[in-house]
Amino acid sequence: MKKIENGVLYNTETAEELGEASSREYRSDFRWWHEILFRTKKGNYFLRGEGNGMSHWARKFSDGSGPGEGIRTIDRVEAKRWVENYLDADEYIQIFGAVEEA
């Protein structure tokens, strides 16, 4: 999947896949969603996602919403927050490097 934003191409075929996450609902549930975090060769982050009508990936229509998919660009801070929420500590360190221990 490809998206151009602010004159820059985001391409899932050429970017590095860093991790993926899904909601806990069944795929048939209206709240279900699935996301994959990517990093471009220039170090930009984006999510490629899909979801059903009550997810944050839903497509809005005049009479409601339905399944949707797309690419959403995020900054490094958002990418770190996403990894903290959905991946484990070893994956975080692999992606962003070592962090200070508490």
SVG drawing of the C-alpha trace seen along z (x, -y; Angstrom):
<svg xmlns="http://www.w3.org/2000/svg" viewBox="-28 -19 49 33">
<polyline fill="none" stroke="black" stroke-width="0.4" points="0.0,0.0 1.2,-3.5 0.3,-7.0 1.7,-10.4 1.6,-13.0 3.2,-16.4 5.0,-15.3 6.6,-12.3 5.8,-8.7 5.0,-6.1 5.3,-2.6 4.7,0.6 6.7,2.6 9.9,0.6 9.7,-0.4 10.9,1.8 8.1,3.6 8.8,3.1 5.8,4.8 2.1,5.4 -0.9,5.4 -4.6,6.2 -7.5,5.5 -8.7,8.3 -12.0,8.6 -12.9,11.2 -12.3,10.1 -16.1,10.1 -16.7,7.6 -17.4,4.1 -14.6,2.8 -11.9,5.0 -8.7,3.4 -5.2,4.5 -2.1,2.3 1.5,2.7 4.2,0.2 6.7,-0.7 9.9,-2.9 11.0,-4.3 14.6,-4.3 14.8,-8.0 13.6,-7.2 10.0,-8.3 7.3,-6.2 3.8,-5.2 1.0,-2.8 -0.7,-0.7 -4.0,0.3 -7.5,1.7 -10.5,2.1 -14.3,2.5 -17.0,-0.1 -16.5,-1.0 -12.7,-1.1 -10.4,-4.1 -9.8,-2.8 -13.5,-3.0 -14.6,-4.8 -17.2,-7.4 -20.3,-7.6 -23.2,-10.0 -25.4,-7.4 -22.8,-5.7 -19.5,-4.0 -18.0,-0.8 -14.7,1.1 -11.7,-1.0 -8.0,-0.8 -5.1,-3.1 -1.8,-4.6 -1.4,-7.1 1.9,-8.9 3.2,-9.3 6.2,-10.9 9.0,-9.2 7.3,-10.0 4.0,-8.4 5.9,-5.4 7.6,-4.9 4.3,-5.1 2.8,-2.6 5.7,-0.2 5.4,-0.6 1.7,0.3 1.8,3.2 5.2,4.8 7.5,6.1 10.6,4.6 13.1,6.5 11.4,5.4 11.4,1.8 15.2,1.9 15.7,3.5 13.8,0.7 14.9,-2.4 18.0,-1.2 18.8,-0.8 16.9,-2.8 17.8,-3.8 16.8,-1.2 14.6,-2.4"/>
</svg>
